[in-house]
Amino acid sequence: MKKIITIIAIAFLLGACGEKKEIAKSNSNGSTELSGTIKVDGSSTVFPVTEAVAEEFRSVQPKVKVTIGVSGTGGGFKKFSRGETNISNASRPIKDKEIAACNENNIKYLELEVAYDGLAVLVNPANDWVDSFTIEELKKIWEPAAQGKIMKWNQIRPEWPNEEIHLYGPGVASGTYDYFTEAIVGKSGSSRGDFTASEDDHVLVQGIAGDKFSLGFFGLAYYAENKDKLTLIGVHNGTEVVKPSLETVKNGSYSPLSRPLFIYVNSTSVASPEVVEFVNYYIDNAGELSKDVGYIPLPDEKYKSQKDSFKTFVESNK
């Protein structure tokens, strides 16, 4: 009799442990607890949004590790086209040569817009002579023909100082660089080469903040983080001088330096449930989290259509 009672007690304990294990697999929002690593790389501009999403995602799926590299949009697409990453952050659409590289390696993908951004034109706070630029003036400073010729502030406007302009901008692998050169110079990737370049926007912030005669550009979010160190300059859009803000980027008046931001998802990655859940979580929360880090959310209906597109993409790649 004692033996039977012992067997029943052990069976009861094993049953209780089994039930407890099943409960542990579910997290607070009712979804299955997942594990694994999601590899992201690419644009430094999109990085703050993806990082914010990843941080929040950890509270939902604490066993999923999201690694985020910052090798620039171009650098990110190189890794993505080789199948080294699941998701690529991009501050411009994928180029033909990058599409070809993906095709060569049989990499299929989905492009998703996640937010809007404005490119900020910035000077040092000690600069008391610049109040705005025209597109023509920015082109005169940044076009390839300016190298070795347009070197001083008074060559832009005679009343400005007879002092050297010290230029700072993203590196040539950056989507921000591509977008700026296309919008201002008229050709993507075309600019003078004699400027301080970095894929790390914090390096650019430090350079401009420490140099009275500096001039630079990068994504609006990094200005928002460093307002006390930099002065934001308005750009004449052909009708009026406009500074980038949540409102002017959203309504299109900050032209031509407003743009969408993207993530690209590898088709083979959607076989992993943690990637699917992360991307769905990203789309659901990008609007709110993009505002937290200084970007502009898409309209609600745009996020809904993105989620529908992703659902179709997942189903077609099962």
Backbone bond lengths (Angstrom), bond angles and torsions (degrees), N, CA, C in turn:
res aa  C-N    CA-C-N  psi(-1)  N-CA   C-N-CA  omega(-1)  CA-C   N-CA-C  phi
1 M - - - 1.475 - - 1.524 110.86 -
2 K 1.312 113.96 -44.18 1.476 119.80 178.58 1.517 110.57 -59.98
3 K 1.363 116.21 -37.92 1.480 121.59 179.87 1.516 110.70 -64.99
4 I 1.354 117.06 -40.50 1.464 121.18 -179.88 1.521 110.58 -65.40
5 I 1.319 116.39 -42.46 1.472 120.84 179.29 1.523 110.31 -61.56
6 T 1.344 115.93 -41.50 1.482 120.20 179.72 1.515 110.92 -62.33
7 I 1.349 117.37 -43.78 1.469 121.84 -179.69 1.528 110.52 -62.69
8 I 1.352 115.43 -43.16 1.477 120.41 178.81 1.523 110.21 -62.18
9 A 1.336 117.78 -41.82 1.478 122.20 -179.84 1.514 111.14 -63.29
10 I 1.361 116.45 -42.50 1.470 120.39 179.20 1.516 110.59 -64.52
11 A 1.345 115.21 -42.94 1.467 119.92 179.09 1.521 111.02 -61.52
12 F 1.320 115.68 -40.12 1.473 120.19 179.47 1.531 111.00 -63.81
13 L 1.354 115.17 -43.79 1.464 120.00 179.75 1.521 111.60 -64.24
14 L 1.338 116.36 -41.49 1.464 120.13 178.87 1.521 110.62 -64.19
15 G 1.325 115.50 -40.32 1.470 119.70 178.17 1.511 110.87 -63.26
16 A 1.331 116.16 -41.90 1.468 119.85 179.85 1.512 110.41 -64.74
17 C 1.356 116.56 -41.16 1.471 119.77 179.18 1.507 110.65 -63.36
18 G 1.343 116.21 -41.34 1.465 120.05 179.24 1.503 111.05 -61.18
19 E 1.336 116.29 -43.08 1.474 120.15 179.87 1.521 110.78 -63.99
20 K 1.335 115.80 -40.75 1.461 120.74 179.82 1.524 111.17 -63.33
21 K 1.351 116.49 -38.16 1.462 121.12 179.80 1.526 110.64 -63.31
22 E 1.348 116.60 -42.14 1.463 120.48 179.74 1.522 110.85 -63.32
23 I 1.321 116.65 -41.59 1.472 120.99 179.37 1.520 109.76 -62.78
24 A 1.324 117.39 -39.58 1.471 121.40 -178.18 1.519 112.19 -63.21
25 K 1.348 116.77 -21.38 1.458 119.72 -179.07 1.523 113.28 -77.81
26 S 1.316 116.29 -11.07 1.461 119.72 179.45 1.513 109.79 -104.48
27 N 1.358 116.33 137.87 1.451 119.40 179.27 1.523 110.03 -97.68
28 S 1.318 116.52 -173.18 1.460 121.84 -171.43 1.521 114.04 -63.65
29 N 1.340 119.54 -26.39 1.464 119.49 -178.60 1.529 111.77 -96.57
30 G 1.338 116.23 9.23 1.462 119.22 173.96 1.512 114.56 91.16
31 S 1.333 118.76 -8.74 1.464 120.16 -179.54 1.521 110.00 -84.45
32 T 1.317 115.83 161.06 1.459 121.19 -177.63 1.518 110.52 -68.44
33 E 1.339 115.49 138.70 1.462 119.23 177.33 1.523 109.14 -71.83
34 L 1.330 115.93 128.36 1.457 122.22 -175.86 1.516 110.69 -115.48
35 S 1.327 115.65 168.17 1.464 120.97 174.94 1.520 107.85 -142.71
36 G 1.333 116.06 175.18 1.463 120.12 -179.56 1.511 111.54 123.01
37 T 1.323 115.59 179.48 1.461 122.34 -179.86 1.522 109.57 -123.65
38 I 1.335 115.29 134.59 1.464 121.72 176.14 1.523 107.29 -112.66
39 K 1.334 115.95 123.06 1.465 120.72 -177.11 1.528 110.52 -101.14
40 V 1.329 114.63 123.26 1.469 122.08 179.30 1.523 107.87 -124.48
41 D 1.332 116.64 143.07 1.470 120.39 174.65 1.522 108.01 -151.56
42 G 1.335 115.85 169.38 1.459 119.43 175.22 1.511 114.53 129.30
43 S 1.311 115.92 -135.74 1.463 124.19 -168.68 1.528 114.05 -60.41
44 S 1.334 115.62 132.59 1.461 120.46 173.14 1.520 110.87 -70.48
45 T 1.336 116.37 -24.40 1.464 120.36 179.65 1.520 110.85 -71.31
46 V 1.324 117.34 -40.53 1.466 121.10 -179.12 1.532 110.74 -80.10
47 F 1.325 116.93 -19.54 1.459 122.24 -177.81 1.535 113.66 -48.37
48 P 1.348 120.45 -48.41 1.471 118.71 -176.85 1.531 113.72 -60.46
49 V 1.335 116.88 -34.78 1.470 119.88 178.48 1.519 109.75 -69.04
50 T 1.337 116.06 -48.82 1.466 120.42 -178.74 1.522 111.01 -63.64
51 E 1.320 116.64 -39.36 1.463 120.27 178.34 1.528 110.47 -63.16
52 A 1.336 117.11 -43.64 1.470 121.05 179.37 1.528 110.72 -62.42
53 V 1.335 116.82 -41.56 1.464 121.12 177.74 1.526 109.99 -63.80
54 A 1.336 116.36 -44.97 1.474 120.70 -178.64 1.525 111.43 -61.78
55 E 1.324 116.80 -40.02 1.466 120.52 179.88 1.528 111.06 -63.20
56 E 1.325 116.40 -43.91 1.464 120.47 178.56 1.529 111.13 -68.83
57 F 1.314 116.22 -36.07 1.466 121.63 -178.78 1.519 110.83 -62.98
58 R 1.334 117.22 -30.40 1.471 120.70 180.00 1.527 111.76 -61.24
59 S 1.330 116.70 -29.80 1.467 119.46 179.35 1.526 111.16 -73.04
60 V 1.331 116.49 -20.85 1.466 122.12 178.94 1.526 110.77 -93.10
61 Q 1.340 115.25 -41.77 1.466 121.18 -178.91 1.530 109.45 -131.05
62 P 1.320 117.74 77.36 1.476 120.78 -174.12 1.519 115.05 -64.63
63 K 1.343 118.08 -19.26 1.464 120.46 -178.43 1.519 112.92 -91.76
64 V 1.337 117.26 -1.88 1.461 121.04 176.26 1.526 108.59 -93.47
65 K 1.313 116.38 124.09 1.467 121.83 179.65 1.528 109.07 -97.62
66 V 1.333 116.81 124.06 1.467 121.56 177.54 1.528 108.11 -110.55
67 T 1.337 116.50 113.08 1.468 120.95 177.80 1.531 108.75 -99.95
68 I 1.323 116.69 134.70 1.466 120.74 -175.43 1.524 109.81 -127.56
69 G 1.327 116.18 111.60 1.460 121.67 176.10 1.518 111.11 -92.03
70 V 1.324 115.94 162.63 1.467 121.17 -179.10 1.523 108.85 -132.03
71 S 1.332 116.81 77.38 1.465 119.83 -179.34 1.526 111.49 -106.89
72 G 1.346 117.29 15.48 1.460 121.17 -178.86 1.521 110.28 85.46
73 T 1.322 116.21 159.78 1.465 119.99 -178.88 1.528 111.14 -57.86
74 G 1.327 117.08 -47.78 1.464 120.99 -179.51 1.510 112.47 -62.96
75 G 1.339 116.13 -45.01 1.463 120.66 178.70 1.515 111.64 -63.39
76 G 1.335 115.59 -38.18 1.460 120.31 178.28 1.517 112.07 -64.29
77 F 1.346 116.85 -41.54 1.461 120.33 179.60 1.530 111.60 -66.53
78 K 1.340 117.78 -31.92 1.465 120.29 176.88 1.526 110.21 -61.11
79 K 1.333 116.23 -46.18 1.464 120.59 179.07 1.525 110.59 -67.24
80 F 1.322 115.69 -41.78 1.465 121.74 -179.04 1.525 110.75 -61.61
81 S 1.338 116.64 -41.89 1.473 121.02 -177.65 1.521 112.05 -69.81
82 R 1.335 116.52 -19.29 1.473 120.63 177.01 1.533 111.65 -93.58
83 G 1.321 116.51 0.83 1.458 120.74 179.93 1.509 113.91 77.72
84 E 1.343 117.03 20.15 1.467 120.70 -176.76 1.528 112.64 -86.31
85 T 1.322 117.59 -15.52 1.467 120.91 -179.46 1.524 110.18 -129.85
86 N 1.322 114.97 157.07 1.469 120.61 176.66 1.522 111.70 -86.22
87 I 1.334 114.97 -35.67 1.469 121.39 -174.82 1.522 108.81 -136.54
88 S 1.342 116.27 140.72 1.465 120.28 177.35 1.523 109.66 -119.47
89 N 1.337 115.34 124.08 1.468 120.66 173.14 1.525 108.90 -77.92
90 A 1.325 117.56 135.92 1.470 120.06 -177.47 1.527 111.09 -145.01
91 S 1.333 115.15 134.36 1.461 119.57 177.62 1.529 111.44 -102.91
92 R 1.333 115.28 16.79 1.473 122.58 171.97 1.523 106.97 -156.39
93 P 1.340 117.68 162.59 1.466 119.00 175.98 1.530 111.51 -66.95
94 I 1.308 116.52 155.64 1.460 122.57 178.99 1.535 110.00 -62.80
95 K 1.342 116.61 140.24 1.472 122.01 -178.68 1.529 111.04 -87.58
96 D 1.329 115.21 162.79 1.475 121.01 -179.16 1.520 111.82 -56.65
97 K 1.333 117.05 -42.88 1.470 119.57 -178.22 1.528 111.23 -67.60
98 E 1.331 116.86 -29.93 1.463 120.96 177.89 1.533 110.40 -75.87
99 I 1.332 116.03 -35.51 1.469 120.84 174.19 1.533 109.53 -62.22
100 A 1.342 115.52 -43.41 1.472 120.58 179.34 1.524 110.75 -61.73
101 A 1.340 117.07 -40.84 1.467 120.92 179.13 1.525 110.65 -64.23
102 C 1.331 116.68 -38.95 1.467 120.52 176.55 1.530 110.39 -64.07
103 N 1.318 116.09 -43.95 1.467 120.84 -179.34 1.525 111.67 -61.65
104 E 1.336 115.86 -40.10 1.468 120.55 -179.68 1.529 111.76 -60.04
105 N 1.336 114.97 -33.01 1.463 119.98 -178.44 1.528 112.61 -102.53
106 N 1.342 114.50 14.40 1.470 120.80 178.33 1.530 112.21 56.91
107 I 1.330 115.78 37.22 1.460 121.58 177.27 1.528 108.75 -94.55
108 K 1.316 115.95 114.24 1.459 120.89 173.58 1.524 107.77 -99.78
109 Y 1.320 117.28 154.68 1.462 119.48 -173.36 1.522 110.87 -153.29
110 L 1.331 113.76 167.50 1.464 121.74 173.16 1.519 108.60 -126.04
111 E 1.335 116.31 132.21 1.465 121.81 175.49 1.528 109.04 -92.23
112 L 1.337 116.34 130.10 1.459 122.08 178.01 1.521 109.68 -127.55
113 E 1.320 117.46 127.52 1.465 121.01 172.36 1.519 108.62 -79.18
114 V 1.338 116.60 139.50 1.464 119.09 -177.77 1.528 113.59 -121.23
115 A 1.326 117.83 -23.59 1.473 120.70 -178.71 1.530 108.89 -170.74
116 Y 1.332 115.24 174.92 1.463 121.47 172.58 1.528 108.92 -112.19
117 D 1.332 114.58 153.75 1.467 120.53 179.99 1.515 109.99 -141.08
118 G 1.310 115.88 151.30 1.453 120.80 170.82 1.507 109.54 -113.40
119 L 1.325 117.65 143.54 1.462 121.16 175.30 1.520 108.60 -84.77
120 A 1.306 116.39 125.61 1.456 121.66 -178.42 1.525 110.52 -92.66
121 V 1.340 116.39 134.22 1.471 122.74 172.93 1.517 106.28 -102.14
122 L 1.343 116.41 127.52 1.463 120.15 -166.87 1.521 113.19 -133.73
123 V 1.338 114.19 148.22 1.463 121.30 173.10 1.524 108.63 -132.75
124 N 1.312 114.63 171.66 1.463 121.59 176.69 1.537 110.38 -70.62
125 P 1.333 118.22 144.54 1.468 120.46 179.05 1.531 114.53 -58.36
126 A 1.340 117.63 -22.84 1.473 120.39 178.07 1.524 112.26 -77.86
127 N 1.319 117.67 -9.03 1.462 122.42 177.72 1.525 108.09 -74.01
128 D 1.354 116.42 111.35 1.473 120.95 -177.34 1.526 111.80 -112.36
129 W 1.338 117.57 14.97 1.463 119.72 -177.27 1.543 113.42 -111.71
130 V 1.327 117.91 -26.51 1.463 119.61 -179.27 1.527 110.38 -92.34
131 D 1.326 116.04 125.41 1.461 119.63 173.81 1.532 111.50 -113.95
132 S 1.328 117.03 -21.46 1.467 121.17 178.07 1.528 109.17 -167.29
133 F 1.328 115.31 166.81 1.462 122.77 172.72 1.519 109.08 -127.90
134 T 1.328 115.35 150.22 1.458 119.53 165.52 1.523 107.27 -92.47
135 I 1.319 116.76 163.77 1.463 120.76 176.43 1.529 109.71 -61.36
136 E 1.326 116.18 -38.15 1.470 121.14 -179.75 1.526 110.99 -63.16
137 E 1.334 116.94 -39.63 1.468 120.10 178.85 1.527 111.08 -66.83
138 L 1.334 116.67 -42.50 1.465 119.27 178.17 1.526 111.00 -63.58
139 K 1.322 115.79 -38.48 1.468 119.23 177.57 1.528 110.30 -64.63
140 K 1.313 117.36 -42.08 1.469 121.76 179.85 1.528 110.74 -59.23
141 I 1.330 116.55 -34.78 1.459 121.41 -179.62 1.532 111.72 -77.16
142 W 1.348 117.46 -41.33 1.456 121.24 -167.05 1.521 115.58 -101.18
143 E 1.332 119.46 -14.73 1.468 119.76 -175.75 1.543 110.75 -66.68
144 P 1.336 117.80 156.62 1.475 120.83 -177.76 1.524 113.44 -54.73
145 A 1.339 117.58 -36.45 1.470 121.23 -178.32 1.523 113.11 -65.70
146 A 1.355 116.57 -15.27 1.469 120.33 -178.28 1.527 112.31 -76.70
147 Q 1.326 116.37 -19.71 1.466 119.09 -175.46 1.526 111.27 -61.34
148 G 1.322 115.42 125.99 1.462 121.91 -179.84 1.519 114.34 76.72
149 K 1.342 117.30 -2.26 1.469 120.62 -177.88 1.525 112.42 -119.70
150 I 1.304 116.80 -52.40 1.473 119.70 178.37 1.522 107.09 -91.69
151 M 1.327 115.50 95.74 1.455 120.92 -170.91 1.522 113.59 -118.40
152 K 1.344 116.74 -16.31 1.470 119.15 -174.09 1.529 111.33 -126.19
153 W 1.316 113.99 154.32 1.460 120.60 -178.24 1.534 112.35 -60.27
154 N 1.348 117.35 -38.43 1.476 119.07 -176.12 1.529 113.04 -73.80
155 Q 1.337 116.80 -4.08 1.461 119.40 172.70 1.537 110.75 -81.24
156 I 1.311 116.27 -13.35 1.460 120.84 176.74 1.526 109.78 -90.74
157 R 1.318 115.76 -50.67 1.466 121.37 171.72 1.529 107.38 -137.70
158 P 1.322 117.61 130.44 1.471 121.40 -173.99 1.529 113.87 -56.68
159 E 1.335 116.59 -29.48 1.465 119.18 -177.64 1.533 112.75 -79.72
160 W 1.310 117.41 -8.20 1.462 120.35 178.23 1.527 110.07 -81.41
161 P 1.343 119.28 161.97 1.470 122.52 -171.42 1.535 114.09 -62.08
162 N 1.314 114.37 150.22 1.466 121.51 173.79 1.534 108.13 -83.95
163 E 1.324 114.88 62.51 1.472 122.90 -177.26 1.523 109.48 -131.50
164 E 1.329 115.61 151.50 1.462 120.23 179.93 1.531 112.02 -64.50
165 I 1.318 115.37 140.65 1.470 120.86 170.24 1.525 107.82 -86.49
166 H 1.317 115.83 130.27 1.458 120.81 177.00 1.524 107.94 -110.55
167 L 1.329 115.88 113.52 1.460 121.39 -170.94 1.527 113.09 -97.83
168 Y 1.339 114.92 141.28 1.457 122.88 179.00 1.527 108.91 -132.90
169 G 1.334 116.15 136.40 1.458 118.93 178.91 1.512 112.15 -163.68
170 P 1.333 116.66 167.57 1.469 120.62 178.00 1.525 111.37 -63.10
171 G 1.327 116.20 155.72 1.459 121.72 178.30 1.515 112.19 -68.75
172 V 1.325 115.96 166.19 1.467 121.45 -173.39 1.532 112.90 -68.54
173 A 1.344 118.40 -13.97 1.467 120.74 176.04 1.525 111.86 -85.41
174 S 1.325 115.38 -2.66 1.465 120.53 -175.77 1.528 111.83 -85.39
175 G 1.333 115.84 138.41 1.455 120.21 174.27 1.514 111.59 -67.07
176 T 1.324 116.74 -27.30 1.460 121.10 176.88 1.522 110.16 -65.03
177 Y 1.325 116.30 -41.97 1.469 121.21 176.31 1.523 110.25 -61.74
178 D 1.331 116.37 -46.52 1.468 120.49 179.31 1.524 111.31 -59.08
179 Y 1.321 115.43 -45.32 1.467 118.91 -176.71 1.524 111.26 -67.36
180 F 1.323 116.57 -44.31 1.459 120.84 -178.85 1.528 110.72 -61.61
181 T 1.321 116.63 -46.27 1.468 119.33 -177.88 1.533 111.46 -66.19
182 E 1.323 116.37 -36.34 1.468 118.89 177.22 1.522 111.09 -66.45
183 A 1.346 116.40 -44.03 1.463 120.82 -177.02 1.526 112.59 -71.47
184 I 1.323 117.20 -36.66 1.471 121.21 -173.56 1.525 112.32 -97.66
185 V 1.322 117.16 -49.27 1.471 120.88 -176.46 1.532 111.36 -84.72
186 G 1.329 115.32 -29.55 1.463 119.60 179.62 1.508 114.09 103.77
187 K 1.333 116.48 -2.67 1.463 120.55 179.21 1.517 108.77 -146.00
188 S 1.333 115.92 124.63 1.456 120.67 -178.87 1.526 111.43 -61.54
189 G 1.337 115.76 132.44 1.457 121.09 177.59 1.515 114.69 79.24
190 S 1.335 117.11 8.91 1.469 120.95 -177.38 1.527 109.85 -109.05
191 S 1.337 116.25 114.30 1.468 120.19 178.04 1.519 109.58 -161.63
192 R 1.303 115.07 170.88 1.462 119.59 170.45 1.525 108.21 -63.63
193 G 1.320 115.97 156.64 1.453 119.31 -177.41 1.512 114.65 -104.77
194 D 1.326 116.98 -8.01 1.471 119.90 -174.86 1.526 111.48 -90.99
195 F 1.341 115.41 62.90 1.461 119.52 174.91 1.523 108.64 -137.64
196 T 1.319 116.52 158.80 1.457 121.16 177.91 1.517 108.37 -77.74
197 A 1.332 116.59 115.41 1.467 121.72 -175.21 1.523 110.51 -113.11
198 S 1.331 115.46 143.51 1.463 120.32 175.64 1.520 109.67 -156.06
199 E 1.346 115.21 142.17 1.468 120.43 173.63 1.529 110.57 -77.57
200 D 1.337 115.47 -13.90 1.465 120.99 -179.39 1.527 109.07 -96.53
201 D 1.323 117.35 110.03 1.456 120.89 -177.20 1.527 112.79 -63.58
202 H 1.326 117.05 -25.57 1.467 119.43 178.11 1.534 111.12 -66.23
203 V 1.314 116.87 -32.28 1.472 121.23 175.86 1.532 109.53 -64.84
204 L 1.326 116.19 -41.01 1.471 120.65 178.73 1.525 110.80 -65.71
205 V 1.314 116.68 -41.13 1.471 120.90 177.40 1.523 109.64 -58.08
206 Q 1.321 116.84 -47.60 1.467 121.24 -178.60 1.526 111.25 -63.26
207 G 1.340 116.17 -40.20 1.463 120.35 -179.56 1.513 112.12 -63.62
208 I 1.327 116.89 -48.25 1.469 120.80 -179.01 1.529 110.35 -67.99
209 A 1.329 116.35 -40.52 1.472 120.53 -178.21 1.526 112.33 -65.59
210 G 1.337 116.71 -23.36 1.462 119.48 -177.45 1.517 114.83 -102.64
211 D 1.343 117.89 11.01 1.468 121.03 -172.20 1.529 110.14 -139.60
212 K 1.327 116.69 109.65 1.470 121.63 -176.54 1.520 112.76 -58.72
213 F 1.321 117.86 -31.36 1.470 121.14 -174.77 1.538 112.56 -102.37
214 S 1.319 114.96 23.11 1.465 120.62 -177.81 1.524 112.19 -83.86
215 L 1.325 114.19 158.30 1.460 123.27 172.68 1.523 106.61 -150.00
216 G 1.322 117.16 132.55 1.459 119.03 -178.41 1.516 112.38 -154.30
217 F 1.312 115.44 177.76 1.462 120.95 176.93 1.524 110.22 -148.41
218 F 1.321 115.57 149.40 1.462 123.68 171.35 1.523 107.93 -170.23
219 G 1.341 116.92 -176.20 1.455 121.08 -175.72 1.514 113.20 -63.88
220 L 1.323 115.56 147.45 1.466 122.68 -175.56 1.525 112.74 -58.33
221 A 1.322 117.94 -34.67 1.463 120.89 -176.66 1.529 111.94 -59.86
222 Y 1.338 117.11 -35.49 1.463 119.33 -178.78 1.525 111.42 -74.09
223 Y 1.339 116.49 -26.51 1.459 118.36 171.00 1.527 109.15 -68.13
224 A 1.313 117.48 -44.07 1.465 121.85 -178.46 1.528 111.16 -56.58
225 E 1.336 116.55 -33.25 1.469 121.10 179.28 1.537 112.50 -77.59
226 N 1.356 115.88 -17.22 1.479 119.38 -171.23 1.536 112.21 -131.88
227 K 1.326 116.82 36.09 1.461 121.37 -176.54 1.517 113.55 -57.26
228 D 1.316 116.33 -33.08 1.467 120.49 -177.11 1.527 112.91 -75.37
229 K 1.343 117.48 -13.05 1.464 121.12 -176.53 1.525 113.31 -105.33
230 L 1.346 117.79 -11.99 1.462 121.99 -169.29 1.526 110.85 -136.02
231 T 1.345 115.48 159.79 1.456 120.87 172.89 1.522 109.37 -116.80
232 L 1.325 115.72 125.16 1.459 122.40 -179.23 1.521 109.79 -85.16
233 I 1.327 116.95 131.18 1.462 122.15 -176.43 1.529 110.64 -109.25
234 G 1.323 116.49 135.82 1.451 121.41 177.85 1.523 111.88 -76.92
235 V 1.332 115.84 154.97 1.461 122.53 179.20 1.525 108.76 -120.97
236 H 1.342 116.03 134.75 1.467 120.76 179.36 1.527 108.93 -77.87
237 N 1.323 116.14 120.30 1.464 120.46 -175.41 1.527 113.70 -90.44
238 G 1.338 115.77 10.04 1.462 120.55 -176.87 1.505 112.59 104.76
239 T 1.332 115.08 -19.09 1.468 120.94 178.62 1.519 111.67 -121.61
240 E 1.330 115.48 -41.98 1.461 120.66 -177.38 1.527 109.87 -155.07
241 V 1.337 114.99 165.39 1.462 120.37 175.15 1.526 108.32 -83.41
242 V 1.329 115.85 128.08 1.464 121.41 -177.53 1.521 109.49 -130.91
243 K 1.339 115.90 135.63 1.457 121.06 172.44 1.530 108.85 -99.22
244 P 1.326 116.89 147.44 1.467 118.31 179.54 1.524 111.38 -70.44
245 S 1.310 115.71 137.12 1.459 123.16 176.33 1.516 107.45 -155.82
246 L 1.321 116.83 172.92 1.464 119.86 177.39 1.525 110.36 -54.19
247 E 1.332 115.98 -42.25 1.464 120.82 -175.82 1.524 112.12 -72.71
248 T 1.353 117.43 -47.75 1.473 119.61 -174.38 1.523 112.87 -71.82
249 V 1.340 117.04 -28.01 1.462 119.49 174.75 1.525 109.73 -73.11
250 K 1.329 115.86 -42.18 1.460 120.44 -178.14 1.526 112.22 -66.24
251 N 1.359 116.87 -40.23 1.479 118.55 -177.37 1.529 113.60 -87.91
252 G 1.352 116.59 -1.71 1.455 120.47 174.57 1.508 115.84 84.10
253 S 1.331 117.72 1.32 1.469 119.33 -178.17 1.529 112.18 -74.70
254 Y 1.344 117.15 -21.39 1.463 119.24 174.98 1.526 107.97 -86.17
255 S 1.297 113.76 79.74 1.466 121.66 -175.10 1.522 109.81 -117.18
256 P 1.317 118.81 140.66 1.473 129.45 9.54 1.526 114.15 -100.45
257 L 1.327 118.12 20.77 1.463 120.05 -171.05 1.528 113.31 -100.70
258 S 1.327 117.34 37.81 1.463 122.39 172.28 1.524 108.37 -117.97
259 R 1.329 117.12 149.46 1.468 119.58 -174.58 1.530 111.05 -160.34
260 P 1.332 117.09 159.41 1.463 120.50 171.59 1.523 111.11 -84.10
261 L 1.329 116.05 157.01 1.461 123.19 174.51 1.529 108.45 -115.33
262 F 1.341 116.22 150.40 1.456 120.33 -170.27 1.532 112.48 -132.88
263 I 1.333 114.13 158.33 1.466 120.70 157.72 1.529 106.16 -124.40
264 Y 1.342 115.89 148.76 1.468 122.47 175.78 1.524 107.47 -117.27
265 V 1.317 115.97 133.97 1.464 121.33 -176.71 1.528 109.59 -113.37
266 N 1.330 116.48 128.97 1.462 123.33 179.11 1.532 109.85 -74.12
267 S 1.325 117.46 132.11 1.463 121.50 -176.55 1.528 113.42 -62.00
268 T 1.336 117.02 -34.63 1.464 118.88 -179.71 1.524 111.67 -69.97
269 S 1.327 116.59 -22.63 1.462 121.31 -177.86 1.515 112.85 -72.35
270 V 1.340 116.91 -25.23 1.469 118.62 -176.04 1.528 111.89 -75.05
271 A 1.341 117.25 -1.03 1.462 120.30 169.96 1.524 110.32 -74.24
272 S 1.344 116.20 -16.08 1.468 121.74 179.59 1.526 108.95 -94.30
273 P 1.324 118.64 118.66 1.467 120.65 -176.55 1.526 113.75 -60.51
274 E 1.346 116.70 -29.76 1.466 118.13 179.66 1.530 111.89 -67.32
275 V 1.344 116.84 -33.60 1.469 120.31 177.11 1.529 110.22 -68.79
276 V 1.333 116.15 -43.59 1.469 120.27 179.31 1.520 110.27 -60.48
277 E 1.336 116.19 -45.52 1.467 118.72 -178.96 1.526 111.09 -66.24
278 F 1.339 116.68 -38.57 1.465 119.87 -179.96 1.528 110.86 -64.22
279 V 1.326 117.81 -45.74 1.466 120.46 -178.70 1.524 110.74 -65.61
280 N 1.323 117.98 -41.02 1.466 120.52 176.01 1.523 110.82 -61.63
281 Y 1.330 115.78 -41.97 1.464 120.56 177.81 1.528 110.48 -63.60
282 Y 1.336 115.82 -39.71 1.469 121.93 178.57 1.534 109.96 -59.04
283 I 1.333 116.34 -51.05 1.469 120.15 -178.00 1.529 110.81 -62.80
284 D 1.332 116.36 -40.69 1.466 120.54 -178.48 1.523 112.77 -65.60
285 N 1.337 117.12 -30.15 1.469 120.44 -171.56 1.525 114.83 -114.76
286 A 1.341 117.40 -4.29 1.472 120.15 -176.83 1.527 112.36 -60.40
287 G 1.332 117.55 -36.94 1.458 120.08 -178.82 1.508 112.43 -58.87
288 E 1.335 116.76 -51.77 1.463 120.97 -177.50 1.520 111.44 -70.74
289 L 1.330 116.76 -43.70 1.465 120.38 -176.32 1.525 112.23 -72.21
290 S 1.341 117.89 -29.93 1.468 119.68 176.78 1.527 110.61 -63.53
291 K 1.319 117.26 -36.50 1.477 120.53 177.07 1.519 110.68 -65.49
292 D 1.336 116.26 -38.55 1.469 120.56 -178.81 1.519 112.20 -62.02
293 V 1.340 117.34 -30.05 1.469 120.06 -177.63 1.536 112.38 -106.27
294 G 1.340 116.96 14.54 1.465 120.09 170.62 1.512 116.50 95.94
295 Y 1.339 118.00 11.66 1.458 120.17 178.12 1.528 110.62 -105.85
296 I 1.314 116.33 -179.89 1.452 121.76 -174.26 1.518 108.73 -114.51
297 P 1.339 118.24 124.01 1.462 119.94 -178.71 1.521 112.77 -69.74
298 L 1.317 115.67 153.65 1.454 121.25 172.70 1.528 108.71 -73.13
299 P 1.336 118.32 163.09 1.465 119.68 171.42 1.526 110.13 -60.50
300 D 1.333 117.11 150.01 1.472 121.66 -177.87 1.518 112.31 -54.84
301 E 1.347 116.15 -39.88 1.465 118.84 -177.74 1.528 111.64 -66.60
302 K 1.342 116.37 -26.87 1.464 120.15 177.65 1.527 110.48 -68.85
303 Y 1.343 116.21 -42.72 1.463 119.07 177.50 1.532 110.63 -63.29
304 K 1.330 116.91 -37.65 1.461 120.36 179.24 1.532 110.77 -63.39
305 S 1.332 116.39 -43.91 1.467 119.64 179.46 1.523 111.04 -66.90
306 Q 1.358 117.19 -34.03 1.463 120.52 177.05 1.532 110.17 -64.19
307 K 1.326 115.49 -40.80 1.463 119.18 -178.89 1.525 110.77 -67.48
308 D 1.333 116.68 -38.57 1.466 120.64 176.43 1.533 110.74 -63.02
309 S 1.328 115.65 -41.76 1.476 120.13 178.68 1.523 110.97 -62.63
310 F 1.338 115.72 -40.73 1.464 119.48 -179.62 1.529 110.82 -67.12
311 K 1.318 117.17 -39.79 1.462 120.70 178.71 1.533 110.54 -60.15
312 T 1.327 115.77 -44.61 1.470 120.81 177.84 1.522 110.93 -62.74
313 F 1.339 115.83 -41.33 1.468 122.11 179.48 1.520 111.07 -61.28
314 V 1.332 116.33 -44.39 1.463 120.97 179.86 1.527 110.21 -63.31
315 E 1.325 116.69 -47.20 1.464 120.83 -177.71 1.524 112.43 -63.62
316 S 1.346 115.94 -34.81 1.472 119.30 -178.11 1.532 112.27 -79.22
317 N 1.337 117.38 -10.10 1.463 120.38 -178.73 1.530 112.24 -116.79
318 K 1.312 116.71 20.24 1.460 120.02 177.52 1.530 110.39 -73.68
